[in-house]
Structures are given as C-alpha cells and as structure tokens.
Amino acid sequence: MKTQKNKIKFKCLVVIPARGGSKGIKNKNIRILAGKPLIFYTIREAKNAKLVDKVIVSTDSPQIKKIAQALKADVPFLRPFSLAKDTTPMYPVIRHALEYLNNRGDKFDAVIILQPTSPLRSAEDIDKAILSLVNSGVDSLVSVCLAKHSPYWMKVIKNGKLFPLMGSNNSMRRQDLPKVYMPNGAIYATRAKVILKDKKILGSKVIPFIMEEEKSVDVDSLMDLHLAELLLKQRHEKRNSYRK
C-alpha cells in the first residue's frame, strides 16, 4: 500500500471533528467504550491507514484535546466557539482546519472526515475509500450501508389514516424491492478544491462507498453505545481466538 501511495501522489488529510458539547450522550466523544474513549478507535484506525498523510482532531474542548494528544493525535488548535455550537454545520469546521494548515504551508489534495461516533470502521476501509476517490476521478465520496427498512414499505399518517410514503408497493416481497442505501456517517472524502474553491463539503459528483452493517454503527444514543461495545468486544475476542 505504501508503494500504491507513492504512485497515486495524492496527499490526504484526515480531520476528526470532536465537539465538546453533546445533548444525547454527555461527553459522547470521550465516553468510555470497551475500556477506551470513543475517539480512540477513530484515531487509531486513521493513524493506521496507509494512504493518510496527516491526522488532526478539531475540537473546542481542552479535555478532548488532552485525551487526543495522549492518544498521539495532532491537535494543532482549539476550534473557535463560533464553530462549536449545536447548530454549526460541518462545512465551516472542515474549511477552518484546512485553511489553518494551508496557512502553515501544509497543503492537501483531499480531506477525509472521520467522525468519532463510528468506532467500527477500519484502517482498511479508510484506505479503500481513498483509492475509490482517487481512481474514480469524482469530487467526493460518502460511505453508505444497506438500509434496514425500505421506504417503499413506510407509511405517513394523514387525518388519522395510513397512506404509503412511496407509491403503492406495500404488497411487494422484500426481495422484489429495489435496494436502498443510507449514509452511515463513517467516512466522507472530498477533494480539497471542493472545500476551498467550490465552498461545499461535497462536490457535484459523489460516489458511494458501501460498508457492512456491522461496521456502520453510528453512536447517537445509549442503545447505539451498547451495541458498539458488544461488537467491539466480539471483534476483540475473535482476534484473540485466531492468535491461539
């Protein structure tokens, strides 16, 4: 993979956005999960990815900064409060990080956004996503997984009555329905020019990066946290059994 990296000559920056505030789960990004802070898993896999040139954590929290640095992550700045509100979109956060590094002479071809809330994505997933972005020539990439529930079976309530959300496919068998996918929040990859010149987080040409359901847990609730912990422990036990 290192040889592959030299061939593609594509400099990649990973930004891990980790805001201090969290409404659903207090201190979510550093909540202990299977013995480690949640952010640990994203930092570890990003640093293990062979096609990544630099990994930084963008946070407004001195506590998260301290923990991230203890995990050998680069935290070159504390994010301004204006970029750490509940309503702050992702674009200005990523642009701030990219411009900060650009002003220091550290320029990149692409930015890979890895949210700490996806602890099951692997370094291999990150490398494969980068290769897909480079080889396809498109602007951006978004990781997705197969949706558990088809919108063709979903209903809306109007005046107390049920109506199909999409057409009248209610009687179709699951295997006859079109496959639908949903973003899983694990990986967003975009070319730097899209952020700096087009002023968007995703360009007009976006491809999917399909991931397994097991790797697509996005921690947003206590139930998600428990599920992620269970899967991490199972993965750890499986690896240990192979070593015996």
Beta strands, then each sheet from edge to edge (+ up, - down):
strand 1: 12-17
strand 2: 32-33
strand 3: 36-37
strand 4: 54-58
strand 5: 110-113
strand 6: 140-146
strand 7: 155-158
strand 8: 161-164
strand 9: 181-191
strand 10: 206-210
sheet 1: 4+ 1+ 5+ 9- 6+ 10+
sheet 2: 2+ 3-
sheet 3: 7+ 8-
end
